[in-house]
């Protein structure tokens, strides 16, 4: 990666195991590196603990731990107010040429990455108002996962409130975080041990399909993590890696050319159709993506919503559908002129004389599900020949359960953020840890094509 002039490289390390995350971060602690980690274990009593460790170029180590009060009930606001100014301040230190941020298990790397680029840090003496991205550049996001437990976490439907890794009010799913630790990462550190060889092979088959370009290292008792190993890991990240970039609903669904052949029962399942979905039949059909599927994402054309694409994404037993923005064929000429050139090029390859760029595409990574059953179930949910012949005038009369942001299972109140990447810039981090109406942060830079339907 080419470092931009005057920007400090930032490495974000995330995972469920606090010890593994900190070990990976501290393995990067060579002279000139500042390692930052937050401990949210005391959030229940309104306290956030932050530790900043530095080693200067003379080998002198320094570590400072501070506590701050969560005084307005919103963890997301408190973390923004702490992390973003800190990144800008560390950039200005002459003895810091890299920052490593080890996230608490309750924190996600994707919302943080968006905030670094988009949330303005204002009213700091001696610096121009602007986002932390003016001063730091994400060099890598490293995901730390346990070989023996990650797959169970990624395919379940437990919420963090039912798990010792989250607060009693946290309604995000465990799978949401587990999948995000892999899907959003540029490199992976695998620690722990699988129950047997087959389980380990199955895990790596999933990893290679969920994030095929991410280099992987194993943390082993006989080979401790150290600066050389971590430096080589980061150096192995290929060109084109995300490095904190938030992708959108109209970006490619298959990233990095994953293997399309099955391995250990793990397979990438693709479904495409140039017919719109019948809303009620799709509502029934999407349950097929909740069992035996690690993750799914897709763009949907709904018969009752001709102007707007819908965006589907799932992690384990939770699934969410939200707006994916306006179809090109429903835009004005001025709007089309401002669209992403890559999106225009891809749409031109399959432009339909009547329907334009409207179509549906879904990609899923299955572990125990029958790929053929998934495809057949989804195919049965598109319009029949007779329904298609009725045209848009006839489609408007169909009952539509997707009139608002939709989550499945329907009786579960899933978190309002995306389960994976790509549906919206997260206006909030993580979760409000108390039922208080604290002030919400502004959301500068929000892309209107990625707002939830309301």
MARVEXMAR-191088 format. One record per residue (C-alpha): x, y, z negated; residue number from 1; residue in three letters. Coordinates in Angstrom, 3 decimals. Example, Ala and Ser with C-alpha at 12.3 -4.5 7.8 and 13.67 -1.06 7.14 Angstrom:
% MARVEXMAR-191088
c1,c2,c3,num,residu
12.300,-4.500,-7.800,1,Ala
13.670,-1.060,-7.140,2,Ser
This chain:
% MARVEXMAR-191088
c1,c2,c3,num,residu
0.000,0.000,0.000,1,Unk
1.255,3.451,0.896,2,Unk
1.077,5.782,-2.073,3,Unk
-0.521,9.135,-1.336,4,Unk
1.652,12.137,-2.115,5,Unk
1.521,13.200,-5.773,6,Unk
-0.939,10.515,-6.819,7,Unk
-0.195,8.101,-9.648,8,Unk
-0.920,4.422,-8.852,9,Unk
-3.647,2.920,-11.049,10,Unk
-4.108,-0.807,-11.695,11,Unk
-7.446,-1.885,-13.196,12,Unk
-7.544,-5.243,-15.001,13,Unk
-10.917,-6.793,-15.857,14,Unk
-12.205,-10.047,-17.297,15,Unk
-14.282,-11.660,-20.027,16,Unk
-11.302,-12.772,-22.122,17,Unk
-9.857,-9.723,-23.877,18,Unk
-6.592,-11.510,-24.642,19,Unk
-6.032,-12.581,-21.036,20,Unk
-6.854,-9.114,-19.757,21,Unk
-4.417,-7.453,-22.144,22,Unk
-1.688,-10.028,-21.392,23,Unk
-2.038,-9.351,-17.676,24,Unk
-1.964,-5.597,-18.229,25,Unk
1.012,-5.673,-20.593,26,Unk
2.926,-7.857,-18.140,27,Unk
3.027,-4.756,-15.940,28,Unk
4.448,-2.598,-18.734,29,Unk
7.855,-1.705,-17.317,30,Unk
9.460,1.676,-18.042,31,Unk
7.341,4.433,-16.567,32,Unk
4.052,2.556,-17.055,33,Unk
1.217,3.623,-19.344,34,Unk
-1.095,0.785,-20.440,35,Unk
-4.548,1.829,-21.642,36,Unk
-7.186,-0.396,-23.155,37,Unk
-10.468,0.223,-24.930,38,Unk
-11.931,-1.964,-27.636,39,Unk
-15.723,-1.761,-27.799,40,Unk
-16.152,-4.327,-30.565,41,Unk
-17.111,-1.492,-32.941,42,Unk
-19.669,0.076,-30.624,43,Unk
-22.398,-1.286,-32.865,44,Unk
-21.288,1.164,-35.563,45,Unk
-20.782,3.994,-33.081,46,Unk
-16.991,3.806,-32.611,47,Unk
-14.811,3.394,-29.511,48,Unk
-11.167,2.431,-30.029,49,Unk
-8.554,3.406,-27.425,50,Unk
-4.897,2.397,-27.314,51,Unk
-2.333,3.982,-24.985,52,Unk
1.093,2.315,-24.815,53,Unk
3.993,3.754,-22.875,54,Unk
7.637,2.909,-22.286,55,Unk
9.816,5.719,-21.031,56,Unk
12.722,5.323,-18.638,57,Unk
15.131,5.040,-21.582,58,Unk
13.257,1.981,-22.865,59,Unk
11.643,3.870,-25.759,60,Unk
8.209,2.377,-26.510,61,Unk
5.302,4.323,-27.962,62,Unk
1.777,3.176,-28.803,63,Unk
-1.055,5.366,-30.027,64,Unk
-4.510,4.238,-31.110,65,Unk
-7.382,6.666,-31.472,66,Unk
-11.028,6.314,-32.400,67,Unk
-13.865,8.349,-30.971,68,Unk
-17.488,8.518,-31.975,69,Unk
-20.300,7.355,-29.731,70,Unk
-22.358,10.323,-30.789,71,Unk
-25.099,10.445,-28.158,72,Unk
-26.031,6.790,-27.755,73,Unk
-24.850,6.410,-24.154,74,Unk
-21.798,4.220,-23.739,75,Unk
-21.481,5.092,-20.056,76,Unk
-21.276,8.816,-20.807,77,Unk
-18.776,8.283,-23.631,78,Unk
-16.501,6.143,-21.444,79,Unk
-16.585,8.630,-18.601,80,Unk
-15.783,11.471,-20.971,81,Unk
-12.793,9.531,-22.315,82,Unk
-11.306,7.655,-19.353,83,Unk
-11.526,10.167,-16.527,84,Unk
-9.801,13.115,-18.293,85,Unk
-7.240,10.675,-19.701,86,Unk
-6.287,9.505,-16.214,87,Unk
-5.772,13.090,-15.105,88,Unk
-3.713,13.849,-18.218,89,Unk
-1.472,10.783,-17.804,90,Unk
-0.842,11.763,-14.191,91,Unk
0.689,15.018,-15.420,92,Unk
3.190,13.294,-17.709,93,Unk
6.690,13.216,-16.296,94,Unk
7.428,9.822,-17.863,95,Unk
4.439,8.038,-16.277,96,Unk
4.612,6.753,-12.707,97,Unk
1.944,4.021,-12.999,98,Unk
-1.196,3.603,-15.118,99,Unk
-2.649,0.206,-16.042,100,Unk
-6.187,0.205,-17.398,101,Unk
-7.279,-2.973,-19.206,102,Unk
-11.069,-2.964,-19.412,103,Unk
-13.042,-4.206,-22.382,104,Unk
-15.044,-7.359,-21.507,105,Unk
-18.232,-5.269,-21.499,106,Unk
-16.957,-2.973,-18.740,107,Unk
-17.116,-3.468,-14.987,108,Unk
-14.442,-2.339,-12.514,109,Unk
-16.789,-1.284,-9.707,110,Unk
-18.677,1.498,-11.532,111,Unk
-15.380,2.782,-12.895,112,Unk
-13.870,2.867,-9.406,113,Unk
-16.835,4.834,-8.102,114,Unk
-16.611,7.289,-11.007,115,Unk
-12.894,7.872,-10.412,116,Unk
-13.669,9.007,-6.879,117,Unk
-16.913,10.885,-7.429,118,Unk
-17.381,12.186,-10.982,119,Unk
-15.981,15.679,-11.487,120,Unk
-13.788,16.315,-14.531,121,Unk
-14.400,19.966,-15.378,122,Unk
-13.292,22.648,-17.824,123,Unk
-9.890,21.123,-18.599,124,Unk
-7.339,23.887,-19.224,125,Unk
-4.544,23.993,-16.679,126,Unk
-6.141,21.807,-13.990,127,Unk
-8.535,22.303,-11.107,128,Unk
-12.013,20.873,-11.575,129,Unk
-12.411,17.648,-9.618,130,Unk
-12.584,13.869,-9.884,131,Unk
-9.766,11.784,-11.318,132,Unk
-9.202,10.573,-7.769,133,Unk
-7.384,13.836,-7.096,134,Unk
-4.580,12.577,-9.332,135,Unk
-4.714,8.762,-9.271,136,Unk
-5.018,6.179,-6.544,137,Unk
-6.280,2.664,-7.228,138,Unk
-3.382,0.410,-6.327,139,Unk
-5.127,-2.837,-7.288,140,Unk
-8.059,-4.306,-9.165,141,Unk
-7.039,-7.540,-10.887,142,Unk
-9.683,-10.008,-12.074,143,Unk
-8.868,-12.399,-14.929,144,Unk
-10.995,-15.549,-15.012,145,Unk
-11.024,-18.754,-17.050,146,Unk
-10.588,-21.923,-15.008,147,Unk
-12.893,-23.922,-17.261,148,Unk
-15.783,-21.499,-17.824,149,Unk
-16.042,-19.036,-14.937,150,Unk
-18.175,-21.172,-12.630,151,Unk
-20.720,-21.883,-15.365,152,Unk
-20.881,-18.168,-16.136,153,Unk
-21.264,-17.264,-12.457,154,Unk
-24.162,-19.636,-11.790,155,Unk
-26.207,-19.102,-14.954,156,Unk
-29.049,-16.753,-15.828,157,Unk
-28.103,-15.737,-19.373,158,Unk
-28.073,-12.053,-20.201,159,Unk
-25.304,-10.476,-22.224,160,Unk
-27.708,-9.773,-25.087,161,Unk
-27.859,-13.553,-25.560,162,Unk
-24.078,-13.897,-25.360,163,Unk
-21.343,-12.877,-27.790,164,Unk
-19.665,-10.855,-25.052,165,Unk
-22.331,-8.141,-25.011,166,Unk
-24.396,-6.015,-27.341,167,Unk
-27.903,-6.936,-28.444,168,Unk
-29.342,-4.362,-26.012,169,Unk
-27.304,-5.355,-22.948,170,Unk
-29.643,-6.811,-20.311,171,Unk
-27.036,-7.319,-17.609,172,Unk
-26.541,-10.941,-16.691,173,Unk
-23.331,-12.791,-17.519,174,Unk
-23.240,-13.851,-13.869,175,Unk
-23.287,-10.218,-12.728,176,Unk
-20.035,-9.518,-14.528,177,Unk
-18.447,-12.882,-13.725,178,Unk
-19.103,-12.554,-9.992,179,Unk
-17.967,-8.930,-10.045,180,Unk
-14.657,-9.888,-11.673,181,Unk
-13.892,-11.957,-8.549,182,Unk
-15.775,-10.221,-5.759,183,Unk
-14.438,-6.722,-6.480,184,Unk
-10.880,-7.847,-7.237,185,Unk
-7.859,-7.467,-4.987,186,Unk
-5.973,-10.204,-6.860,187,Unk
-6.853,-12.875,-9.425,188,Unk
-5.179,-14.273,-12.534,189,Unk
-6.590,-17.661,-13.561,190,Unk
-6.036,-18.670,-17.174,191,Unk
-7.225,-21.566,-19.320,192,Unk
-7.805,-25.057,-17.992,193,Unk
-10.639,-26.834,-16.201,194,Unk
-12.195,-29.940,-17.722,195,Unk
-10.803,-32.096,-14.906,196,Unk
-9.197,-31.907,-11.497,197,Unk
-12.501,-31.948,-9.622,198,Unk
-13.831,-28.980,-11.593,199,Unk
-10.642,-27.046,-10.906,200,Unk
-10.783,-27.830,-7.192,201,Unk
-14.434,-26.761,-7.076,202,Unk
-13.605,-23.450,-8.733,203,Unk
-10.865,-22.654,-6.234,204,Unk
-13.172,-23.590,-3.354,205,Unk
-15.626,-20.976,-4.642,206,Unk
-12.931,-18.342,-5.108,207,Unk
-11.660,-18.813,-1.567,208,Unk
-15.165,-18.253,-0.189,209,Unk
-16.205,-15.422,-2.455,210,Unk
-12.946,-13.473,-2.052,211,Unk
-10.755,-15.201,0.533,212,Unk
-8.038,-12.552,0.782,213,Unk
-7.255,-12.196,-2.927,214,Unk
-3.903,-13.748,-3.912,215,Unk
-4.193,-15.982,-6.993,216,Unk
-1.724,-16.869,-9.727,217,Unk
-2.141,-19.282,-12.622,218,Unk
-1.169,-18.269,-16.129,219,Unk
0.540,-21.383,-17.505,220,Unk
2.017,-22.155,-20.939,221,Unk
5.364,-22.903,-19.331,222,Unk
5.243,-19.768,-17.135,223,Unk
4.247,-16.666,-19.006,224,Unk
3.122,-13.611,-17.124,225,Unk
5.837,-11.026,-16.725,226,Unk
6.730,-7.977,-14.648,227,Unk
8.207,-9.994,-11.772,228,Unk
5.193,-12.289,-11.440,229,Unk
2.709,-9.411,-11.622,230,Unk
4.748,-7.250,-9.264,231,Unk
4.802,-10.079,-6.723,232,Unk
1.063,-10.602,-7.164,233,Unk
0.312,-6.972,-6.355,234,Unk
2.770,-7.034,-3.460,235,Unk
0.867,-10.023,-2.026,236,Unk
-2.386,-8.054,-1.717,237,Unk
-2.995,-7.777,2.029,238,Unk
-3.631,-4.645,4.036,239,Unk
-7.339,-3.945,4.207,240,Unk
-8.015,-4.955,0.588,241,Unk
-10.690,-2.900,-1.100,242,Unk
-8.542,-1.264,-3.789,243,Unk
-11.582,0.255,-5.475,244,Unk
-13.487,1.187,-2.321,245,Unk
-17.264,0.787,-2.667,246,Unk
-18.810,-0.942,0.341,247,Unk
-22.333,-0.358,1.614,248,Unk
-25.308,-2.354,2.881,249,Unk
-24.287,-1.957,6.527,250,Unk
-20.695,-3.044,6.062,251,Unk
-19.753,-6.596,7.139,252,Unk
-21.310,-9.259,4.918,253,Unk
-18.466,-11.719,5.451,254,Unk
-15.251,-10.130,4.252,255,Unk
-11.844,-11.586,4.885,256,Unk
-12.839,-14.556,7.052,257,Unk
-13.714,-17.140,4.376,258,Unk
-13.580,-20.846,5.262,259,Unk
-16.875,-21.892,6.837,260,Unk
-16.369,-25.615,6.277,261,Unk
-17.565,-27.246,3.024,262,Unk
-15.120,-28.150,0.263,263,Unk
-16.029,-29.911,-3.006,264,Unk
-19.680,-29.248,-2.190,265,Unk
-19.023,-25.501,-1.874,266,Unk
-20.103,-23.831,1.342,267,Unk
-20.764,-20.432,2.892,268,Unk
-24.351,-20.317,4.120,269,Unk
-25.261,-17.849,6.862,270,Unk
-28.769,-16.936,7.976,271,Unk
-29.672,-14.495,10.736,272,Unk
-32.924,-13.645,12.456,273,Unk
-34.115,-10.947,14.871,274,Unk
-37.676,-11.246,13.544,275,Unk
-38.987,-9.329,10.546,276,Unk
-39.796,-11.100,7.307,277,Unk
-43.368,-11.546,6.125,278,Unk
-43.233,-9.766,2.719,279,Unk
-45.190,-12.290,0.667,280,Unk
-43.520,-15.320,2.199,281,Unk
-40.092,-13.746,1.652,282,Unk
-41.037,-13.055,-1.972,283,Unk
-41.689,-16.764,-2.431,284,Unk
-38.688,-17.861,-0.371,285,Unk
-35.968,-15.887,-2.162,286,Unk
-36.178,-18.218,-5.149,287,Unk
-34.082,-20.569,-3.002,288,Unk
-31.131,-18.227,-3.671,289,Unk
-31.429,-18.542,-7.454,290,Unk
-30.457,-22.186,-7.922,291,Unk
-27.086,-23.646,-6.976,292,Unk
-25.903,-20.362,-5.431,293,Unk
-23.018,-18.344,-6.870,294,Unk
-23.758,-15.152,-4.979,295,Unk
-25.674,-13.863,-1.991,296,Unk
-25.943,-10.571,-0.160,297,Unk
-27.873,-9.485,2.876,298,Unk
-29.715,-6.871,4.926,299,Unk
-33.428,-7.466,5.363,300,Unk
-35.972,-6.273,7.939,301,Unk
-39.390,-6.329,6.347,302,Unk
-42.411,-6.199,8.664,303,Unk
-44.167,-3.629,6.494,304,Unk
-41.164,-1.304,6.266,305,Unk
-40.050,-0.513,9.834,306,Unk
-37.907,2.513,9.009,307,Unk
-35.827,1.255,6.122,308,Unk
-33.521,-1.718,5.700,309,Unk
-33.605,-3.534,2.386,310,Unk
-30.493,-4.763,0.594,311,Unk
-30.465,-8.106,-1.208,312,Unk
-27.822,-9.289,-3.614,313,Unk
-27.668,-12.019,-6.202,314,Unk
-25.353,-13.379,-8.843,315,Unk
-26.203,-16.714,-10.424,316,Unk
-29.829,-16.792,-11.501,317,Unk
-30.497,-13.083,-10.984,318,Unk
-31.433,-11.409,-7.718,319,Unk
-32.252,-7.859,-6.760,320,Unk
-33.613,-6.122,-3.679,321,Unk
-33.252,-2.361,-3.197,322,Unk
-33.084,0.147,-0.384,323,Unk
-30.375,-0.299,2.225,324,Unk
-30.925,2.978,4.060,325,Unk
-32.565,3.917,7.332,326,Unk
-32.242,1.781,10.434,327,Unk
-30.363,3.529,13.234,328,Unk
-33.376,3.077,15.496,329,Unk
-35.505,5.057,13.002,330,Unk
-33.017,7.948,12.717,331,Unk
-33.040,11.258,14.522,332,Unk
-30.304,11.949,17.033,333,Unk
-28.541,14.182,14.521,334,Unk
-28.607,11.433,11.893,335,Unk
-27.229,8.877,14.344,336,Unk
-24.393,11.257,15.231,337,Unk
-23.364,11.281,11.560,338,Unk
-23.532,7.496,11.127,339,Unk
-20.437,5.356,10.568,340,Unk
-18.792,4.641,13.957,341,Unk
-18.175,1.004,12.998,342,Unk
-21.851,0.573,12.207,343,Unk
-22.782,2.099,15.578,344,Unk
-20.378,-0.233,17.375,345,Unk
-21.712,-3.338,15.644,346,Unk
-25.328,-2.316,16.279,347,Unk
-24.658,-1.780,19.980,348,Unk
-23.606,-5.429,20.353,349,Unk
-27.074,-6.714,19.454,350,Unk
-29.369,-3.783,20.211,351,Unk
-32.917,-4.943,20.996,352,Unk
-34.928,-2.979,23.613,353,Unk
-37.954,-2.822,21.280,354,Unk
-36.586,-3.173,17.771,355,Unk
-33.180,-1.547,18.084,356,Unk
-30.772,-2.565,15.325,357,Unk
-33.468,-4.089,13.120,358,Unk
-32.588,-7.630,12.095,359,Unk
-31.923,-9.677,8.977,360,Unk
-28.650,-11.266,7.869,361,Unk
-27.944,-13.102,4.618,362,Unk
-24.715,-14.717,3.430,363,Unk
-24.572,-16.960,0.350,364,Unk
-21.955,-19.086,-1.398,365,Unk
-23.631,-22.324,-2.504,366,Unk
-22.235,-24.853,-4.948,367,Unk
-25.026,-27.326,-5.576,368,Unk
-27.678,-26.169,-3.124,369,Unk
-28.499,-27.737,0.249,370,Unk
-27.488,-25.214,2.951,371,Unk
-30.038,-26.648,5.355,372,Unk
-32.821,-26.198,2.810,373,Unk
-31.783,-22.570,2.267,374,Unk
-31.893,-21.836,5.992,375,Unk
-35.213,-23.637,6.525,376,Unk
-36.834,-21.863,3.598,377,Unk
-35.753,-18.449,4.830,378,Unk
-36.720,-19.255,8.437,379,Unk
-40.244,-20.126,7.292,380,Unk
-40.591,-16.640,5.823,381,Unk
-40.211,-14.709,9.103,382,Unk
-43.203,-13.762,11.243,383,Unk
-44.766,-16.443,13.424,384,Unk
-45.344,-15.915,17.133,385,Unk
-48.952,-14.858,16.524,386,Unk
-47.949,-12.475,13.733,387,Unk
-45.167,-11.010,15.856,388,Unk
-47.597,-10.406,18.715,389,Unk
-49.781,-8.252,16.433,390,Unk
-47.102,-5.570,16.503,391,Unk
-46.377,-2.893,13.951,392,Unk
-50.028,-1.863,13.751,393,Unk
-50.910,-5.342,12.568,394,Unk
-47.917,-5.678,10.258,395,Unk
-48.859,-2.600,8.243,396,Unk
-51.820,-4.497,6.824,397,Unk
-49.678,-7.196,5.222,398,Unk
-49.437,-7.255,1.448,399,Unk
-45.974,-6.073,0.335,400,Unk
-44.604,-6.939,-3.131,401,Unk
-41.378,-5.065,-2.315,402,Unk
-42.796,-1.573,-2.547,403,Unk
-40.390,-0.749,-5.405,404,Unk
-36.972,-1.978,-6.439,405,Unk
-37.494,-5.693,-6.964,406,Unk
-35.785,-8.167,-9.242,407,Unk
-36.197,-11.917,-9.522,408,Unk
-37.125,-13.780,-11.639,409,Unk
-40.039,-11.332,-11.642,410,Unk
-40.639,-11.540,-15.375,411,Unk
-37.017,-10.666,-16.160,412,Unk
-36.038,-7.005,-16.516,413,Unk
-32.632,-7.138,-14.876,414,Unk
-30.232,-4.249,-15.105,415,Unk
-30.842,-1.427,-12.652,416,Unk
-27.343,-1.515,-11.226,417,Unk
-26.202,-3.667,-8.375,418,Unk
-25.283,-7.232,-9.261,419,Unk
-22.457,-7.150,-6.783,420,Unk
-21.023,-4.332,-4.777,421,Unk
-22.717,-2.166,-2.283,422,Unk
-26.254,-1.129,-3.123,423,Unk
-25.779,2.160,-4.933,424,Unk
-23.143,4.331,-6.508,425,Unk
-23.674,3.466,-10.177,426,Unk
-25.147,6.542,-11.850,427,Unk
-24.641,4.847,-15.184,428,Unk
-21.899,2.555,-16.411,429,Unk
-22.749,-0.623,-18.217,430,Unk
-25.650,-0.035,-20.658,431,Unk
-27.095,2.329,-23.212,432,Unk
-26.262,0.724,-26.507,433,Unk
-28.965,2.518,-28.474,434,Unk
-32.512,3.399,-27.525,435,Unk
-31.760,7.105,-27.465,436,Unk
-32.538,9.579,-24.738,437,Unk
-29.032,10.998,-24.511,438,Unk
-28.087,13.257,-21.596,439,Unk
-27.372,11.456,-18.345,440,Unk
-24.301,12.322,-16.285,441,Unk
-24.705,13.967,-12.949,442,Unk
-24.149,11.727,-9.957,443,Unk
-22.164,13.786,-7.447,444,Unk
-21.462,12.204,-4.112,445,Unk
-24.470,9.889,-4.218,446,Unk
-25.274,8.303,-0.908,447,Unk
-29.033,8.624,-0.296,448,Unk
-28.985,5.446,1.774,449,Unk
-28.185,3.502,-1.374,450,Unk
-30.774,4.792,-3.830,451,Unk
-33.189,2.377,-5.444,452,Unk
-36.702,2.362,-4.083,453,Unk
-39.072,4.110,-6.418,454,Unk
